[in-house]
Amino acid sequence: MEVDELHEPVWEVERDAWRAGPRVGVRLARAELRLLRRRPASDYDAVVVGYPGHPDLWAARRAARGAPVVFNPLVSLSDTFVADRGRFRAGSMSARVLEALDRRALRAADVVVADTQAHADFLRELAALERVEVAFVGAEERLFSPGRDERAAHALFVGKLIPLHGVETILDAARLTPEVPVRIVGSGQLAPLLRDRPPNVDWVPWVEYEQLPSEYRAASFALGVFGRSEKAARVVPNKAFQALACGTALVTADTPAARELLVDRESALLVPPGDADALAAAVVRLAGDAGLRGALSEGGLAAYREQASEEVLGRRWRVILESAQ
């Protein structure tokens, strides 16, 4: 397939992007205006709008010139900023605006693609859609590929410090397992929690994206998401696919979305969401059992290759785009 990208930068100007505020709103409005004014280089068979593209559907419609528009939102804005991150109060004017934007964007697309079946069911109900397609997120295999370099035995968490990821649960589990080093890479809303982190937790606010594979390969095992929110139960995050693609053993919350990809004790260790005791037990078990880490490494990589590799997802996306014609 031949791909032409129409992009106006908004979030690249700061590392901790997606902050809701007046300056971001102004940048977003200017970018949308520039996008609307751009003339497409040619006619397209389909136009794909990716994350975070809720405001982009109208520019996409103009660029499509009658071709189908496929929207891969990854998240609901209201679910993210109201239910999960608590930026706005449920029922407030801001919350209602976000809900309206969710529905308008989802309904403006000819095809909506979700990252899990659990998320597809949620989006279908949110916007009263007849059908939502599903394609896993996957990982960029030019970067994330198998390899081990365990120079230091530690657990690794990579990601935004937001409620969905269950940072509190990870820190509580670390306090219960002082003998196991934990490395946290990331910044975000819950960064203040790291000020009182236990001595066995090392925190690095930022690592360049191209260096993340080295982080996974140097870790004994990776930590996924452990939040208790409804959104946390519907997603399989980037970090999980990245760890699996690198052949790094994974422990993450036992959720409906995780069960779409993973099998407990075969391709990952699954623990109850928000349960620090269960996570601590899993961490101790993985830290002390090289055989289990090896088995989960092999099983996780096999699950990735079977369901979420670039080859598999390429075929899946081709089916979605051809069926949209």
MARKOLLO-138869 format. One line per 2 residues: number of its first residue (from 1); their letters; for each residue x, y, z of C-alpha. Coordinates in nm, 3 decimals, m for minus. Example, Ala and Ser with C-alpha at 12.3 -4.5 7.8 and 13.67 -1.06 7.14 Angstrom:
1> AS> 1.230,m0.450,0.780  1.367,m0.106,0.714 .
***
This chain:
1> ME> 0.000,0.000,0.000  0.114,0.354,m0.075 .
3> VD> 0.082,0.588,0.222  0.068,0.969,0.221 .
5> EL> 0.076,1.135,0.564  m0.110,1.460,0.630 .
7> HE> 0.015,1.585,0.967  0.029,1.912,1.158 .
9> PV> 0.237,1.900,1.480  0.072,1.980,1.812 .
11> WE> 0.198,1.740,2.080  0.562,1.712,1.969 .
13> VE> 0.657,2.042,2.131  0.656,1.898,2.484 .
15> RD> 0.739,1.562,2.634  0.445,1.539,2.874 .
17> AW> 0.185,1.594,2.604  m0.195,1.574,2.619 .
19> RA> m0.229,1.822,2.901  m0.566,1.993,2.891 .
21> GP> m0.510,2.369,2.905  m0.561,2.696,2.716 .
23> RV> m0.222,2.691,2.541  m0.272,2.338,2.414 .
25> GV> m0.621,2.436,2.300  m0.482,2.726,2.096 .
27> RL> m0.212,2.506,1.940  m0.471,2.243,1.855 .
29> AR> m0.709,2.496,1.696  m0.429,2.640,1.481 .
31> AE> m0.319,2.295,1.370  m0.674,2.197,1.278 .
33> LR> m0.712,2.512,1.072  m0.387,2.440,0.886 .
35> LL> m0.502,2.082,0.828  m0.833,2.197,0.685 .
37> RR> m0.655,2.436,0.447  m0.416,2.173,0.310 .
39> RP> m0.491,2.032,m0.031  m0.444,1.655,m0.059 .
41> AS> m0.170,1.546,m0.298  m0.400,1.298,m0.472 .
43> DY> m0.723,1.104,m0.444  m0.721,0.828,m0.182 .
45> DA> m0.880,0.485,m0.156  m0.919,0.542,0.219 .
47> VV> m0.820,0.798,0.483  m0.711,0.668,0.823 .
49> VG> m0.733,0.894,1.128  m0.519,0.776,1.419 .
51> YP> m0.478,0.859,1.785  m0.536,1.124,1.913 .
53> GH> m0.754,1.226,1.622  m1.101,1.315,1.753 .
55> PD> m1.086,1.674,1.620  m0.940,1.558,1.287 .
57> LW> m1.243,1.384,1.138  m1.370,1.693,0.961 .
59> AA> m1.036,1.763,0.794  m1.017,1.392,0.707 .
61> RR> m1.358,1.408,0.540  m1.240,1.697,0.326 .
63> AA> m0.918,1.516,0.233  m1.105,1.193,0.154 .
65> RG> m1.316,1.348,m0.123  m1.577,1.076,m0.084 .
67> AP> m1.340,0.791,0.000  m1.408,0.602,0.324 .
69> VV> m1.271,0.744,0.650  m1.138,0.494,0.903 .
71> FN> m1.095,0.612,1.263  m0.861,0.434,1.506 .
73> PL> m0.915,0.643,1.824  m0.758,0.409,2.085 .
75> VS> m0.939,0.602,2.361  m1.258,0.787,2.443 .
77> LS> m1.180,1.144,2.548  m1.451,1.151,2.815 .
79> DT> m1.344,0.811,2.947  m0.981,0.927,2.963 .
81> FV> m1.014,1.273,3.114  m1.323,1.219,3.331 .
83> AD> m1.348,0.856,3.441  m0.979,0.761,3.436 .
85> RG> m0.764,1.069,3.500  m1.025,1.270,3.690 .
87> RF> m0.934,1.596,3.514  m1.302,1.694,3.493 .
89> RA> m1.598,1.610,3.714  m1.857,1.368,3.579 .
91> GS> m2.162,1.560,3.458  m1.975,1.890,3.430 .
93> MS> m1.988,2.108,3.121  m1.638,1.995,3.021 .
95> AR> m1.736,1.630,3.060  m2.046,1.679,2.842 .
97> VL> m1.838,1.854,2.575  m1.592,1.564,2.568 .
99> EA> m1.876,1.311,2.544  m2.027,1.505,2.254 .
101> LD> m1.690,1.521,2.078  m1.648,1.145,2.127 .
103> RR> m1.985,1.070,1.969  m1.949,1.314,1.680 .
105> AL> m1.601,1.189,1.591  m1.697,0.821,1.611 .
107> RA> m2.013,0.873,1.404  m1.827,1.084,1.145 .
109> AD> m1.615,0.783,1.047  m1.724,0.514,0.802 .
111> VV> m1.534,0.253,1.003  m1.415,0.265,1.365 .
113> VA> m1.128,0.041,1.473  m1.065,m0.038,1.841 .
115> DT> m0.755,m0.190,1.999  m0.939,m0.472,2.185 .
117> QA> m1.279,m0.637,2.166  m1.357,m0.503,2.513 .
119> HA> m1.287,m0.150,2.390  m1.487,m0.212,2.071 .
121> DF> m1.793,m0.305,2.277  m1.755,0.014,2.482 .
123> LR> m1.719,0.243,2.178  m2.007,0.077,1.997 .
125> EL> m2.237,0.145,2.293  m2.101,0.497,2.351 .
127> AA> m2.184,0.619,2.000  m2.462,0.374,1.908 .
129> LE> m2.252,0.225,1.628  m2.356,m0.088,1.443 .
131> RV> m2.006,m0.231,1.414  m1.655,m0.164,1.540 .
133> EV> m1.356,m0.352,1.399  m1.068,m0.471,1.618 .
135> AF> m0.690,m0.466,1.562  m0.431,m0.492,1.839 .
137> VG> m0.177,m0.211,1.886  0.136,m0.421,1.830 .
139> AE> 0.493,m0.286,1.837  0.740,m0.134,1.592 .
141> ER> 0.957,m0.433,1.504  1.233,m0.215,1.360 .
143> LF> 1.299,m0.138,1.728  1.133,m0.402,1.944 .
145> SP> 1.277,m0.746,1.868  1.393,m1.042,2.082 .
147> GR> 1.714,m1.010,2.277  1.834,m1.048,2.634 .
149> DE> 2.096,m0.842,2.815  2.025,m0.896,3.184 .
151> RA> 2.321,m0.712,3.327  2.112,m0.614,3.630 .
153> AH> 1.817,m0.814,3.760  1.520,m0.582,3.802 .
155> AL> 1.153,m0.533,3.722  1.077,m0.265,3.461 .
157> FV> 0.779,m0.034,3.424  0.761,0.199,3.122 .
159> GK> 0.479,0.444,3.064  0.287,0.753,3.163 .
161> LI> 0.230,0.792,3.535  m0.149,0.801,3.515 .
163> PL> m0.422,0.622,3.716  m0.486,0.363,3.444 .
165> HG> m0.141,0.212,3.493  m0.177,0.156,3.867 .
167> VE> 0.141,0.331,3.979  0.023,0.320,4.342 .
169> TI> m0.011,m0.058,4.321  0.340,m0.091,4.177 .
171> LD> 0.489,0.124,4.454  0.299,m0.064,4.725 .
173> AA> 0.421,m0.395,4.582  0.777,m0.260,4.575 .
175> RL> 0.752,m0.175,4.947  0.650,m0.537,5.012 .
177> TP> 0.949,m0.670,4.813  1.252,m0.460,4.917 .
179> EV> 1.486,m0.729,4.785  1.367,m0.681,4.423 .
181> PV> 1.493,m0.372,4.235  1.227,m0.189,4.032 .
183> RI> 1.303,0.058,3.753  1.030,0.307,3.655 .
185> VG> 1.066,0.500,3.330  0.807,0.771,3.275 .
187> SG> 0.645,1.093,3.392  0.294,1.230,3.420 .
189> QL> 0.004,1.313,3.646  0.106,1.086,3.936 .
191> AP> 0.476,1.174,3.938  0.447,1.323,4.292 .
193> LL> 0.394,0.967,4.422  0.755,0.891,4.328 .
195> RD> 0.889,1.143,4.579  0.830,0.892,4.860 .
197> RP> 0.930,0.587,4.661  1.102,0.303,4.853 .
199> PN> 1.480,0.261,4.823  1.451,m0.031,4.579 .
201> VD> 1.272,0.185,4.319  1.483,0.370,4.062 .
203> WV> 1.298,0.642,3.870  1.399,0.784,3.531 .
205> PW> 1.146,1.044,3.403  1.246,1.014,3.037 .
207> VE> 1.421,0.777,2.798  1.436,0.843,2.425 .
209> YE> 1.196,0.614,2.240  1.472,0.447,2.038 .
211> QL> 1.638,0.341,2.366  1.333,0.162,2.507 .
213> PS> 1.420,m0.178,2.353  1.746,m0.173,2.549 .
215> EY> 1.546,m0.109,2.866  1.327,m0.415,2.804 .
217> RA> 1.621,m0.639,2.713  1.813,m0.540,3.027 .
219> AS> 1.519,m0.614,3.259  1.441,m0.950,3.418 .
221> FA> 1.071,m0.892,3.356  0.829,m0.611,3.269 .
223> LG> 0.528,m0.469,3.452  0.208,m0.392,3.261 .
225> VF> m0.099,m0.208,3.393  m0.268,m0.261,3.729 .
227> GR> m0.533,0.012,3.755  m0.887,m0.074,3.866 .
229> SE> m1.075,0.158,3.633  m1.314,0.031,3.368 .
231> KA> m1.082,0.173,3.104  m0.787,m0.025,3.245 .
233> AR> m0.991,m0.342,3.199  m1.045,m0.264,2.830 .
235> VV> m0.691,m0.198,2.709  m0.368,m0.382,2.634 .
237> PN> m0.110,m0.100,2.644  0.192,m0.038,2.421 .
239> KA> 0.427,m0.149,2.696  0.279,m0.500,2.699 .
241> FQ> 0.328,m0.549,2.323  0.676,m0.399,2.340 .
243> AL> 0.782,m0.634,2.620  0.638,m0.938,2.442 .
245> AC> 0.807,m0.842,2.114  1.142,m0.818,2.297 .
247> GT> 1.090,m1.157,2.460  1.072,m1.002,2.808 .
249> AL> 0.857,m1.187,3.060  0.547,m0.987,3.153 .
251> VT> 0.326,m0.955,3.460  0.008,m0.749,3.422 .
253> AD> m0.349,m0.722,3.549  m0.594,m1.002,3.478 .
255> TP> m0.858,m0.819,3.272  m1.097,m0.904,2.987 .
257> AA> m0.867,m0.723,2.743  m0.554,m0.902,2.865 .
259> RE> m0.730,m1.236,2.824  m0.785,m1.158,2.455 .
261> LL> m0.409,m1.186,2.404  m0.254,m1.360,2.704 .
263> VD> m0.291,m1.687,2.897  m0.195,m1.686,3.265 .
265> RE> 0.131,m1.871,3.338  0.179,m1.944,2.968 .
267> SA> 0.238,m1.607,2.800  0.232,m1.382,3.110 .
269> LL> 0.158,m1.381,3.481  m0.185,m1.226,3.540 .
271> VP> m0.277,m1.079,3.878  m0.594,m0.909,4.008 .
273> PG> m0.599,m0.536,3.925  m0.507,m0.305,4.211 .
275> DA> m0.387,m0.593,4.432  m0.041,m0.502,4.564 .
277> DA> m0.008,m0.827,4.760  m0.074,m1.038,4.450 .
279> LA> 0.165,m0.828,4.244  0.433,m0.856,4.514 .
281> AA> 0.395,m1.235,4.515  0.427,m1.244,4.135 .
283> VV> 0.734,m1.018,4.145  0.909,m1.240,4.403 .
285> RL> 0.821,m1.550,4.204  0.956,m1.410,3.878 .
287> AG> 1.267,m1.263,4.036  1.362,m1.600,4.183 .
289> DA> 1.269,m1.835,3.901  1.479,m1.806,3.584 .
291> GL> 1.299,m2.108,3.437  0.960,m1.937,3.471 .
293> RG> 1.095,m1.616,3.318  1.229,m1.816,3.025 .
295> AL> 0.898,m1.998,2.974  0.700,m1.672,2.984 .
297> SE> 0.951,m1.510,2.749  0.895,m1.784,2.492 .
299> GG> 0.520,m1.801,2.547  0.476,m1.425,2.535 .
301> LA> 0.680,m1.391,2.217  0.478,m1.673,2.058 .
303> AY> 0.150,m1.499,2.152  0.279,m1.174,2.005 .
305> RE> 0.387,m1.334,1.679  0.060,m1.523,1.642 .
307> QA> m0.176,m1.233,1.719  0.000,m0.896,1.713 .
309> SE> 0.307,m0.901,1.489  0.343,m0.649,1.207 .
311> EV> 0.277,m0.926,0.956  m0.045,m1.033,1.130 .
313> LG> m0.169,m0.679,1.187  m0.075,m0.578,0.833 .
315> RR> m0.305,m0.846,0.697  m0.575,m0.744,0.945 .
317> WR> m0.558,m0.378,0.845  m0.567,m0.466,0.476 .
319> VI> m0.892,m0.656,0.532  m1.038,m0.359,0.724 .
321> LE> m0.941,m0.106,0.458  m1.056,m0.319,0.164 .
323> SA> m1.390,m0.392,0.333  m1.442,m0.018,0.380 .
325> Q> m1.448,0.045,0.004 .
***
